[in-house]
Amino acid sequence: MGSEETPAPAPPTPAEIEALCMSAAKGDEESITRLIAAHHHRFLGFTIRKIGVDWQGKLDAEDVLQEAYLGVFTGIAQFTYQGEDSFYHWVTRIIEHRFLDQVRALRRKKRDAAREVAADPNQASKHQAMLDRLMPDFTTASRIMRRQDAVGAMLLCMAKLPEEYRQAIQRIYLDEEPIKQVAADMGKTEDALRRLAGRAVERLAACMGHASRYLSNAG
């Protein structure tokens, strides 16, 4: 079949950004999706800079972004358009709060010595591992979209999932907790949880196909 690259859509113009911001502020999910996608690479860079050397190998930028994107969807009513970069600056404040939350959580618990070792840059993150589950044929940079963009689409779509779906994917696939424990915590049988997790993965994959239309232009 060859490796045809999906044509990259043009990034939104300033006028389009303004229109998207106005719609997003009213709770339009599609507009929020497009705005996050348009800024994802900047958000990722901001998060990596926040983690810096001090927290490298202890905090994961994708974990912070996943929580931040959820905060965007749930808190969009608090956003007010004040210029072309206002959405970016509003979201970076959410990212900073989620970063600080994770720093506090690490400080509250006794640190595991293994976590003090810097992460192996050649080791796939848990989100990349999840990407391989969702898109097993994703093998080249020209296939659908770059891997980084695919992970970005996954973070965005995780934020849009219903709470039960998001919790199942997070705990079973990303955190790799035992099914028995997760089922007990969620008040489900193990079989029911497996079925729910399967539906969650299907919905996540479908959403990623949609979100990728906006993310494949980033960079």
C-alpha angles and dihedrals in degrees: 000000000000124000107279112183119226108246109256113242116231114260115254116275120236089260091051091048089054092049091047091049091052091050093043092053087059090055100261103161096201091055091049089050092051093047094050090047092050091054101032097109091050090048091050092049091048091051094049090051091050091053090048123158095313095064101026110130091018102064125039119218091214091054090052092047093048090057092043094052089052087052090053094055094044096042103037091116087072093059119102122187111239103159141321095301097040095101091050093051093045092052093046088059089055090048090051092051092049090047091052090047090056092045090052091048090053092048092050094059128060105262120245108231090224090064091058091069113093113252118261105252089212094055116095116242120239089255091054089049089052089049089056089054092050097041108025092167093055099114109137137048090240095055108106093311140339117287093247090054091048090054088048090054089050093052091049093048094046087061090055097051122104111263095254092050093047092048093049094051093043096050101034103037107020102034093028094219118171113274090228093058095044092048091051093049092048094045095242138120115253091249092051091049092050090052091048091048090051091053090046092054091048091051092047092051092049091050091049091056088056097044092048089072088072101033101051091076096057124109 
